[in-house]
């Protein structure tokens, strides 16, 4: 799978930022904004596993 494209890459980066701040609730909100066809992307799945 290729690189994430906007706006999905923005949502992923926001989720990662929230996780770094220790706010898993907000991270999950950002992850739900990622389009359904991109939710199986490796970077998204790695982030979901850590939230």
HELIX and SHEET records of a PDB file:
HELIX    1   1 UNK A    8  UNK A   20  1                                  13    
HELIX    2   2 UNK A   24  UNK A   32  1                                   9    
HELIX    3   3 UNK A   36  UNK A   38  5                                   3    
HELIX    4   4 UNK A   42  UNK A   50  1                                   9    
END                                                                             
